[in-house]
Amino acid sequence: MNLANKLTIFRIILVPIMVVVSFFETDITFLGVPVTFLIMDLIFIIASITDKLDGHIARSRNQVTTFGKFLDPLADKILVLAAMILLVEIGKLPAWIPIIVLTREFVVSGYRLIAVEKGGKVIAASMWGKLKTVTQMIAIILAFIDINAFGECFSGALSGFPFILNVTVTIMMIIQTIATIFSGYDYLKDGKNLLKD
């Protein structure tokens, strides 16, 4: 097993560790943020870095494998959805956001399976897909350190840095949700011929 695949497996292993950390509630805070949230955020950041690193290593060393092609996108989905569900559980994110993300992932995965079955046609990631990935990562990283819930900035109760942080998280979450919907639509549009028969 090459280094890129080991990093992908490491990313998957980090997900249950992040979940286990969420079980430990503590009153200890750093700059007003519970230490538990900071640890979960750090784990997510490390996992996100391995996402970029494993792809770079695989391409630069010509170590792209079928196993890696299968596991890498799966690891990404597990990481993002696990983080979003944790954010829902701790009251920082409304459930409808991960529901939209999950629905899109099921649709895209289904289309990819059909494409492979019909001769290996690859539907390339669109601009919306790339925007979705970037904004998702930023939104999740910032959401863990935002002590307020999604959209709290609209209540008028926040000011200063908490307001700026909450506005940023809220806007990034909205952008990633819109990009998620449009990137899913791109797959439906580009792959519509796959379902004709």
C-alpha positions as a printed Julia matrix, in Angstrom:
197×3 Matrix{Float64}:
   0.0    0.0     0.0
   1.45   3.34   -1.04
   1.72   6.53    1.05
  -1.25   8.26   -0.61
  -3.6    5.38    0.27
  -2.23   5.27    3.82
  -3.08   8.98    4.21
  -6.61   8.31    2.92
  -7.08   5.51    5.47
  -5.64   7.79    8.16
  -8.28  10.39    7.23
 -11.04   7.83    7.71
  -9.58   6.77   11.08
  -9.64  10.41   12.23
 -13.45  10.53   11.82
 -14.34   8.14   14.7
 -11.67   9.86   16.83
 -13.43  13.18   16.19
 -16.76  11.59   17.15
 -15.33  10.12   20.37
 -13.89  13.53   21.32
 -17.41  14.99   21.02
 -18.56  12.7    23.87
 -16.34  14.52   26.35
 -18.09  17.69   27.45
 -15.92  20.06   29.44
 -16.2   23.52   30.95
 -12.6   24.29   29.97
 -12.45  26.95   27.28
  -9.78  28.76   25.28
 -10.68  32.26   24.09
 -14.27  31.43   24.95
 -14.38  28.28   22.8
 -14.8   24.89   24.54
 -11.6   22.86   24.28
 -13.62  19.9    22.97
 -14.69  21.96   19.94
 -11.11  23.1    19.35
  -9.84  19.5    19.39
 -12.58  18.41   16.96
 -11.69  21.36   14.74
  -7.98  20.47   14.83
  -8.78  16.86   13.87
 -10.94  18.11   10.98
  -8.16  20.45    9.8
  -5.57  17.65    9.88
  -7.94  15.36    7.97
  -8.6   18.1     5.4
  -4.86  18.58    4.88
  -4.42  14.84    4.24
  -7.17  15.15    1.6
  -5.06  17.58   -0.42
  -1.81  15.79    0.39
  -2.79  12.27   -0.66
  -4.01  13.44   -4.09
  -0.84  15.45   -4.66
   1.41  12.55   -3.63
  -0.49  10.05   -5.78
  -0.23  12.23   -8.89
   3.35  13.44   -8.39
   4.68   9.93   -7.71
   2.47   8.3   -10.34
   0.86   6.18   -7.61
  -2.8    6.59   -8.62
  -4.55   3.29   -7.85
  -8.07   1.89   -8.25
  -8.21   1.51   -4.47
  -7.31   5.19   -4.07
  -9.87   6.3    -6.65
 -12.54   4.4    -4.73
 -11.51   5.31   -1.19
 -10.48   8.98   -1.54
 -13.9   10.45   -2.45
 -15.54   8.13    0.07
 -13.22   9.38    2.82
 -14.05  12.98    1.89
 -17.8   12.36    2.14
 -17.46  10.54    5.48
 -15.35  13.38    6.91
 -17.6   16.25    5.79
 -20.9   14.58    6.7
 -19.59  13.41   10.09
 -18.42  16.96   10.89
 -21.75  18.45    9.8
 -23.76  15.94   11.85
 -21.61  16.75   14.89
 -22.31  20.46   14.32
 -26.05  19.68   14.18
 -25.8   17.68   17.4
 -24.1   20.51   19.29
 -26.64  23.03   18.01
 -24.42  24.98   15.62
 -26.01  23.92   12.33
 -29.59  23.29   11.15
 -30.23  19.71    9.97
 -31.46  20.76    6.52
 -27.93  21.67    5.42
 -26.37  18.18    5.84
 -29.59  16.67    4.43
 -29.06  18.62    1.18
 -25.37  17.62    1.12
 -26.22  13.94    1.76
 -28.92  13.93   -0.95
 -26.49  15.4    -3.48
 -23.85  12.8    -2.61
 -26.33   9.94   -3.12
 -27.38  11.36   -6.51
 -23.8   11.91   -7.68
 -22.66   8.48   -6.46
 -25.58   6.86   -8.3
 -24.7    8.64  -11.53
 -21.05   7.66  -11.2
 -22.01   3.99  -10.79
 -24.2    4.13  -13.9
 -21.45   5.94  -15.84
 -18.92   3.24  -14.98
 -21.39   0.5   -15.89
 -21.97   2.11  -19.29
 -18.37   2.19  -20.35
 -16.42   4.22  -17.84
 -17.61   7.69  -18.8
 -16.31  10.17  -16.23
 -18.39  13.23  -15.41
 -15.82  15.91  -14.53
 -16.19  18.12  -11.47
 -17.71  21.48  -12.37
 -16.9   24.94  -11.08
 -19.81  24.49   -8.65
 -18.25  21.28   -7.31
 -14.93  23.0    -6.65
 -16.69  25.96   -4.98
 -18.68  23.52   -2.85
 -15.52  21.79   -1.61
 -13.65  24.98   -0.7
 -16.58  26.69    1.05
 -17.53  23.48    2.87
 -14.08  23.15    4.41
 -13.89  26.82    5.42
 -17.45  26.82    6.81
 -16.91  23.69    8.92
 -13.53  24.81   10.27
 -14.97  28.18   11.34
 -18.24  26.67   12.65
 -16.38  24.63   15.27
 -14.87  27.79   16.79
 -18.05  29.88   16.42
 -19.77  29.68   19.82
 -23.06  30.87   18.29
 -25.56  28.93   16.19
 -25.98  29.26   12.43
 -27.65  32.57   11.51
 -27.44  34.03   15.01
 -25.96  37.18   13.45
 -29.41  38.08   12.12
 -30.86  38.3    15.63
 -29.03  41.54   16.38
 -27.7   40.09   19.64
 -24.09  39.76   18.46
 -21.42  42.38   17.97
 -17.67  42.62   17.36
 -15.68  39.48   16.5
 -18.48  36.99   17.42
 -20.73  38.81   14.93
 -18.1   38.79   12.16
 -17.33  35.09   12.73
 -21.01  34.11   12.76
 -21.72  36.13    9.61
 -18.76  34.45    7.87
 -19.87  30.94    8.91
 -23.47  31.65    7.91
 -22.52  33.05    4.5
 -20.05  30.21    3.8
 -22.65  27.6     4.77
 -25.22  29.23    2.49
 -22.73  29.42   -0.4
 -21.69  25.78    0.03
 -25.36  24.73    0.14
 -26.13  26.62   -3.09
 -22.97  25.21   -4.72
 -23.99  21.72   -3.53
 -27.39  22.06   -5.22
 -25.97  23.44   -8.48
 -23.14  20.91   -8.66
 -25.73  18.15   -8.18
 -27.81  19.7   -10.96
 -24.73  19.71  -13.22
 -24.4   15.96  -12.71
 -28.09  15.44  -13.52
 -27.81  17.62  -16.62
 -24.54  16.17  -17.92
 -25.56  12.6   -17.18
 -29.17  12.69  -18.36
 -28.35  10.56  -21.43
 -27.24   7.74  -19.11
 -30.83   7.19  -17.99
 -32.49   7.26  -21.42
 -32.64   3.48  -21.76
